[in-house]
């Protein structure tokens, strides 16, 4: 398993980015519109971390890892067959790949295909 994208949703983006930068010696870029205006930094070993503000009043703070998969359609189908509820079906993010979100055991899980 490899975490391709680690998403942190928080109302205090700048403070979280500053803490992560200091603790882990990384640099966050400017907000990326395609990733919900997340500020991103590279993860050691590949992938990236993104920190963004909630995109709606109903969205609560969360940390959501997106695991790398070879085929996002098959992975989403397997997640659903295993009892997961698809919260966001597979969708392409230009320049980044495809993602999907499912909920299983009350936890949000992300899938990512390059």
C-alpha positions in Angstrom: 0.0 0.0 0.0 1.2 3.5 -0.8 -0.4 6.8 0.2 -0.6 8.8 -2.9 -2.4 11.8 -1.4 -2.9 12.7 2.2 -5.6 15.3 2.5 -6.1 17.5 5.6 -9.2 19.6 5.7 -9.0 22.3 8.4 -10.3 25.8 8.9 -6.7 26.9 9.8 -4.8 26.0 6.6 -1.8 28.4 7.2 -1.2 27.2 10.8 -1.3 23.5 9.8 1.0 24.1 6.8 3.4 26.0 9.0 3.5 23.3 11.6 4.0 20.5 9.1 6.7 22.5 7.3 8.6 23.0 10.5 8.1 19.5 11.9 8.9 17.6 8.6 11.1 20.1 6.7 8.8 20.4 3.7 7.6 23.4 1.7 4.0 24.0 0.7 3.1 25.6 -2.5 0.3 28.0 -3.4 -3.3 26.8 -3.4 -4.2 24.5 -6.4 -7.7 25.1 -7.7 -7.9 21.5 -9.0 -7.4 20.1 -5.5 -10.0 22.3 -3.8 -7.4 25.1 -3.3 -5.2 22.8 -1.2 -1.6 23.8 -0.6 0.5 20.8 -1.3 4.0 19.4 -0.5 5.8 16.3 -1.7 5.8 13.2 0.5 9.0 11.2 1.0 8.8 8.1 -1.3 6.2 9.7 -3.6 2.8 11.2 -3.4 1.9 14.4 -1.7 0.1 16.0 1.2 -2.6 18.6 0.6 -4.0 21.0 3.2 -7.2 22.9 2.4 -10.2 24.6 4.0 -13.6 23.1 4.0 -15.4 23.6 0.7 -18.9 23.8 2.2 -20.3 24.7 5.6 -21.3 21.1 6.1 -17.7 19.8 5.6 -15.9 19.1 8.8 -12.2 18.8 9.5 -10.8 15.5 8.5 -7.6 13.7 7.6 -8.2 11.4 4.6 -5.5 9.2 3.1 -5.9 8.2 -0.6 -4.3 4.9 -1.4 -2.7 4.3 -4.8 -4.6 1.7 -6.9 -4.0 0.4 -10.4 -7.6 0.6 -11.6 -9.9 3.0 -9.7 -13.1 1.7 -11.2 -12.3 -1.9 -10.0 -11.1 -0.6 -6.6 -14.3 1.4 -6.1 -16.4 -1.6 -7.1 -14.5 -3.8 -4.7 -14.9 -1.3 -1.9 -18.6 -1.2 -2.4 -18.8 -5.1 -2.6 -17.0 -5.2 0.7 -19.7 -3.1 2.3 -18.3 0.4 1.7 -20.6 3.3 0.7 -19.3 5.2 -2.3 -19.3 8.9 -1.1 -17.7 10.2 -4.3 -17.5 8.1 -7.4 -14.3 8.0 -9.5 -13.5 11.4 -11.0 -10.5 12.8 -12.9 -8.5 15.7 -11.6 -6.6 17.0 -14.6 -2.9 16.8 -14.1 -3.2 14.6 -11.0 -5.1 11.4 -11.8 -8.4 10.0 -10.6 -9.8 9.8 -7.1 -12.8 8.2 -5.3 -14.0 8.3 -1.7 -15.9 5.6 0.1 -17.1 5.2 3.7 -16.6 2.0 5.6 -16.9 1.5 9.3 -17.7 5.2 9.8 -14.3 6.1 8.3 -13.7 8.0 5.0 -11.2 6.2 2.7 -9.7 7.6 -0.5 -8.6 5.8 -3.6 -6.2 7.4 -6.2 -5.1 6.3 -9.6 -2.3 8.0 -11.5 
